[in-house]
Amino acid sequence: QTILDALPTEANSLALGSSIEQKLISGIRGLKIDSLDFTSINQSDPSQNAGLANSDSGVQYQTFAISASGEPDSIKSMLRNFEKSIRAIDIKSIAATGSDNGNLTVNVEAEVPYLPPAVVELKTKKIEG
């Protein structure tokens, strides 16, 4: 199960969102999640999946964006949890703004990999000789 958590076989926004909220964000005092958005996934027509990048190795990526606010230490804890996650999270951009009360608002755009299962076909081939 740990391997599937680290590199799942499909893009699953619900599972990813649950993992981010329950494993990476819950318990951080003073952190408020303003939004958590995922690229929509069109399973019936993969050509419509603009936010899902492909690589030559077959690994695909699902993008997400999170906006959070809180004290600088709580923002730092969130980013540290992203870094320590068993699931590889590739942060593409971070934008932070401060407020008069000392809190920060941070917008993070990131992507996570998944690897669709390989299709193995057995064939019989007669060799003349």
C-alpha positions in Angstrom: 0.0 0.0 0.0 2.9 2.4 0.7 4.1 2.1 -2.9 0.6 3.0 -4.2 0.5 6.0 -1.9 3.8 7.2 -3.2 3.1 6.6 -6.9 -0.5 5.8 -7.6 -1.7 4.3 -10.9 -4.3 7.0 -11.6 -5.0 10.7 -11.1 -7.5 10.9 -8.2 -8.4 14.4 -7.0 -10.5 13.1 -4.1 -7.7 10.9 -2.7 -5.0 13.6 -3.3 -7.2 16.2 -1.6 -7.9 14.0 1.3 -4.2 13.1 1.7 -3.2 16.8 1.6 -5.8 17.8 4.1 -5.5 14.9 6.5 -1.8 14.0 6.4 -0.1 17.3 5.4 -2.2 20.1 6.8 -4.3 18.9 9.7 -2.8 19.8 13.0 -1.0 22.9 11.9 -2.1 25.5 14.3 -3.1 28.9 12.9 -3.2 27.7 9.2 -6.3 28.4 7.2 -6.8 26.8 3.8 -8.5 29.4 1.5 -8.8 27.1 -1.5 -7.5 23.8 -2.9 -8.1 23.3 -6.6 -7.3 20.4 -8.9 -7.0 20.0 -12.6 -10.2 18.4 -13.9 -9.7 14.9 -15.2 -11.6 13.6 -18.3 -11.2 9.8 -18.1 -13.2 9.2 -21.3 -11.2 11.6 -23.4 -7.6 11.9 -22.2 -6.8 14.4 -24.9 -9.0 16.9 -23.0 -6.7 16.7 -19.9 -4.7 19.9 -20.4 -3.5 20.1 -16.8 -2.2 16.5 -16.9 1.4 16.5 -18.3 2.9 13.4 -19.8 6.6 12.4 -19.9 8.5 10.0 -22.1 8.8 7.4 -19.2 5.0 7.0 -19.0 4.7 9.0 -15.8 1.9 11.5 -15.8 1.3 14.5 -13.6 -1.7 16.0 -12.0 -1.6 19.7 -11.1 -3.1 21.4 -8.1 -3.2 24.8 -6.5 -3.5 25.6 -2.9 -4.0 29.0 -1.2 -3.4 29.2 2.5 -3.0 31.9 5.1 -1.7 32.1 8.6 1.3 32.9 10.7 4.7 32.5 9.0 5.5 29.5 11.2 2.3 27.7 10.1 3.0 28.4 6.4 6.6 27.1 6.9 5.2 23.9 8.6 2.8 23.3 5.6 5.7 23.7 3.1 7.9 21.4 5.2 5.2 18.8 5.3 5.0 18.9 1.5 8.7 18.4 1.4 8.6 15.4 3.8 5.6 13.7 2.1 5.9 10.2 0.9 4.2 11.4 -2.3 6.5 13.4 -4.5 5.2 17.0 -4.7 6.9 19.1 -7.3 6.2 22.8 -6.4 6.2 24.9 -9.6 5.5 28.3 -8.1 5.0 30.0 -4.7 3.7 33.5 -4.2 3.5 35.0 -0.8 2.0 38.3 0.4 2.1 39.7 3.9 -0.6 41.6 5.8 -0.5 44.3 8.5 -1.2 41.8 11.3 1.9 39.8 10.5 0.1 36.9 8.7 1.1 35.6 5.3 -1.0 34.4 2.4 0.7 31.9 0.2 -0.4 30.5 -3.2 1.3 27.3 -4.3 1.0 25.6 -7.7 2.3 22.1 -7.8 2.1 18.8 -9.5 2.2 15.2 -8.3 3.1 12.1 -10.4 1.2 9.0 -11.1 2.1 6.0 -13.3 -0.7 4.3 -15.2 -0.3 0.5 -15.1 1.7 -1.1 -17.9 -0.2 -3.2 -20.4 1.5 -6.5 -21.0 0.3 -8.7 -23.9 1.6 -12.2 -24.6 1.8 -13.2 -28.2 2.7 -16.4 -29.9 5.0 -16.1 -32.9 6.1 -19.0 -35.0 9.7 -18.8 -36.1 10.5 -20.5 -39.4 13.9 -22.1 -39.6 
